[in-house]
Amino acid sequence: LNLTDGGYRGLAELTSAMQGGQVGVLFVHGANPAYASPQALGFAAAMAKVPVKVSFARFIDETAMLSDLILPDHDPMEQWNDYEPRAGVHMLLQPVMEPVFDTRQTGDVLLQVAKKAGGTPAQRLPADTYKDYLQAQWAGVQRAMGDRREFDEFWMTALQHGGVWSETRAAGARLSPGASRLNGNGWSAPEGRFTLIAYPSPVFFDGRAANRPWLQELPDPVTKVTWSSWVEMHPDTAVRLGIAEGDILEVTSDAGSIRAPAYLYPGIRTDVIAMPLGQGHTAYGRYAKGTGANAYALLPAAATQFGGVGHYVAVTVRNTGDHERLAKTEGYNRDMGRGIVQGVTLAAITKNGAHAEYPEGAAPMGEHVEEVLQHRAEEQHQDTQRGNYLGDHPRWAMTIDLSKCTGCSACVTACYSENNIPYVGKAQVQRGREMSWMRIERYYEGGTDGEPLEARFLPMLCQQCGNAPCEPVCPVFAAYHTPDGLNGQVYNRCVGTRYCSNNCPYKVRYFNWFDYQNVADQAFAWPEPMNWMLNPDVTVRSKGVMEKCTFCVQRIRGAQHQARLMNTPLKDGDIQTACQQTC
């Protein structure tokens, strides 16, 4: 079977071949086409006609459920591999841990199967293991680079640096004579129907990460919705159709139909609706199965002109009359001229300097600078009364460049991982409960009277205030100031009065209101093997205490101890918080 394309067009050809009985054995590795392809393509039905189906999936996803044999691959952190992201860059991956489960790298499986099958000249399989095979391939990389060292030295250097790099000459390109005649006619749905845009989820991509509860509870950067799918619709369109946010809509195309709640979003056209891909699994683990709706059910089976999946389709929308409260962490989406997340264009700064005007009546930057600097000076003066931050105890602080923040929320998930923060599940988020120590606030600017809508992002975490309002109100001194300027929290002293949360102007303290270790619902615990991911350097908090960002104090103390053992001064940059490291 010769496929003309390795993309979606090739998948369509493969599906057609399976339906015609032309495929005797099917290997599936690193993909889940039974889910992540238009259901109108009929891949699952075609796969059932293949006599032998083998999946190398690490999780029981939709494609693995249809397979005759499942041979789970190693986790990427447990295997040897390499890749070439662009010409001249050869990256090398090596295992950083022993295999946790009874798995085997797919390359090793294929090598052993080929040897058992026989009939293949021995010179075509010079390796007994995938590592040996990889080294043989990298001998070719060494020759191509003109490196004359012994291979062992070349190999160890590549391992140490994570790969090898070489300069490559950029290939020239020339446009054909007709390429300058661009077609500006856009695609639009027929009269009486909406244009649906199905876009890859920034959290789940095409669904490959939907079985991770940290990501299920990670709010979408713009809508701030968790644990669900949604249909984005302009508020004016919703008013015209009598739709309120949370109403369950039935979206129907020529390919299929799904149901999902409405989310009112002013940044979309009135004749367009949008849905993220990545939810609506029928398998793939306890956290992905049955969560949200699969927008692939609405997409056409035919490949586009460039060989991909068509993500634009004409649909009809019907209000089913059902309703659910969206599990979202969104507060009020406008800053009401208070300048919470200020922004200014480069052109305005160039023209007006520090006194550039901001939209919606926000105060100019210049009017705030002296006030902020004075406030900081007062804080530093009060801190000086508490301890000598210029001597043995520096004052820890962190700056976030808001002009670079895209709201991706990778820092939020890093904080979950580093600090043993539990996920709480959809029902609790619907009740307004969350445990994330930091959040990405999103505010809208513009979007009225024909203005473009702008989304601005503000990472919010404990500010480690010099004169912290949370500390004096704690009746048991659980909240206190450390000698190096942190707002500490003694968990085994806290009795959960929540006075500190009431006094926090940034609302970055969270009450641990549930016993995550002893509940029957597995969505609220760390079931096996998820308990293995807990960081041993961080306390697993119990019910009834307040939690908040600590600036990853365990990393601070670890670096301080190491510097003391090495008898070297601790320098700026020796410590990185988890959020800083991941950004």
Disulfide bonds with the S-S distance in Angstrom:
none
